[in-house]
Amino acid sequence: MNNRIRISIVVVTALTWLVAALIFGLPTTLVDAARPFIAAMTVASATFVAYDHFLWRLPLIRRFVAGTPDLLGVWRGEIHTTWTDPETGKRKDPIRGFVQIDQSASKFCMRVFTEESRSKTVAFSFADDQGVFRLAVVYENQPDIHLREKKSAFHQGSASFHVRGYRPAMFKGEYWTERKNVGTITVSERRRGEIDSYEQGVKLYDS
């Protein structure tokens, strides 16, 4: 949670307490003192839940309070890798897949689905450089079970994306893995919806 969000919560809580105190009257007993406090905490909690899930996506709030781009949705992904197939000795053709991004004001998860594997974010961070954001992620990749022994083992990696603007049409980044291969990934063509497999992504984009 960034400092702007913390300050906003404190301001909402304080203003609600003040308004509640004026409505209920200045407290003279413990019960009277609790009423504006309970009202303030209730309003602040409801405001935070609404902000975390919905309000942060509003343009002005996203820019001046959340300070992060809106990447929520399903995207096409294209991966160019330096990995060499041990069976053929050749570098793989570009890998096409789909990217599911689940995002709120406080949480972020990127899942990448290809025909041969799936990846998910285990840690992330955003850094803002005058409207160009750097998204850094650490991820785990889980190949299909029939590929793990001969072709691709379970592994971890990191990726760094540069995202221009608060609601981009596409973004691109570089990744590297503990298998010592690197590559690029381009994310574009956002769609509404949710997927949990490569096949679901194909179905969504074919519809």
N, C-alpha and C positions, 0 to 999 in steps of 0.2 A: 504494500500500500504506500503510495507516494505521499509527500508532505502536503500537497494541495488537497488530497482527499482527507487526510487527517484534520487539516484546518477547517475544511468544509463541514465535517462531522461535528467538530467542536462548536462552530458558529451556529449550525442548525440546532444543536442541543441547547446552547445558551439562549438563543432567541426564543425557542419553544418554552424553556423554563420561565423566561421573563414574561412572555405573553400569558402563560398559565398562571403565574403568580399574580398578575394583574387581574385576571378573570376570577380566580378563587379568593383573592385578597391576600395581603401579607400574612404569612403563617404565624400563629400564636401557639400552636400545639404541634406535637410530633406528627399527628395525622394530617394536619393542615400543611405542614412542611413537606410531607411525602407526596401530596397530590400533584403539585407542579413538577416534581422530580419524576414521578411515574409517567406523567403526560409527556415530559421532555424525552425520556428514554424510549417511550413507545413510538413517538413521531420520528426520532432519530433512527431507531432500528428499521422502521418501515421505509424511511427515506433511503437508508443505506442499501436495503434489499432491492428497492426499485432502481436505485442508481447502479448497483452492481450488475443487474441483469438487463436493464432497458435504457435508463436515462443516459448512461455514459455514451451511447451511440448517437445521441442528438448532436448535430454539428458544432454548436457553440460549446456545449459541455465537453465534447470529445477533444476540442482544441484547447480550451482554457483550464479544464479541470483534470480530465483523464490523462491527456497528453500522450495518447497512444493511437495508432491507426486502427481502423475497423477492418479486420481480416476475416470475420466470421463467414462461414459458408463452405461450399465444396468448390474445388478448383481442379483444372487440369494441371498435371505436372509432367515435365520432360527432363530426364536426367541424362547427362553426358558424363561417363565415368572413365577413369584410366585403368579400371580393373581388367585383367586379362584372364580369359577362360583357360583354366589349366588343361582342359581336354583338347582344345584347338590351338592354344597359343595366340589367339586373336583377341583384340579389344572388342568389347561389346558394342553393338549399335546403340543409338539413343534409346533409353528405356522410357516408355510412356506409361503414365499411371494417373492416379487421382489423389488429391490432397483434401482431407477433411480438417477444417480448423474450427475448434470449439473455443469460444472466447467470451469472457466477461470482463468487468473492470479489474477484477483481482486474479483471474485465472486465464491460462492459455494452454492449449494442447493442439499440436499439429500431428496428424496421422497421415502417413503416405502409404498408398496401396498400389502395388504393381502385380503383374501376373505371377511373380515368383516370391514375393515377400511383403511384409508390412512393417512399418516403423512407427514409433510413437515417442513424443517428447517426454523427457523426465525432468528437465529443468529449462528455464528460459529467462531472458532479460531483454528489455527495450531500452535503447538510448536515443535521445532526440538531439539532432544536430540541425537546428533551424528548419524543421519540417521534413528532413530526411532522416528516417529512423533506421537504426541498426538493430535487427532482431537476431539474437544469438540463442541457439538451442543446443541442448545435449539430448541425444536420442538413442533408443535401442532398436535394432533391426532384427526381425524374426523371419528367417526364410521359411518357405514351405518345408514340411518335415522330410519329404522325399529328396530334397536338395542339400540337406545339411551335411551329410557325410562326404559327398564327392565334390560338390560345387560351391557351396556357400555356408559358412558356419554362422551361428548367432554371434552378433558383434555390436559394439557401441561406436558412436561417432559424434561429431559436432558439426554444426553448420552456422554460417553467418550470412544474413540477408540484408540487403539495402532496400528500404521501402520508402518511396517518395510520396508524400501527401498522406492525408488522413483517411482516404478511401480510395486506394489504388486500383487500377484495372489489371495490373500485373506486378510482379516483383521477382527478383533473381538473386541467387546466392551461390556460395561455394561451400562444399562439405569435405570432410576428411574423416577417416575411420581408423580404428586400431589395427586394421588389416593393411595399413599404409597405402591405401589408394585414395585418390581425391577426385573431385569432379565438380560439376555445376548442376544446379537445378533451377528451372524456370517455372514459375507458377502463374497461371493466367486463366481467363474465361471462367469467372466466378458464377456459380449457380446457387440458388437457395436449396435447402434440403440437408439431409444427413445421409451418410453412407458408412458402412462398416466392412466393406470388401471391395476388391477390384471389380467384381461382377456387378455390384450395385452401382458403381460409378459408370460403367458402360451403359447400364440400363437408364440411369438418370440423364446422361448426355445424348442417348439415342431417342429419348422421349420428346 
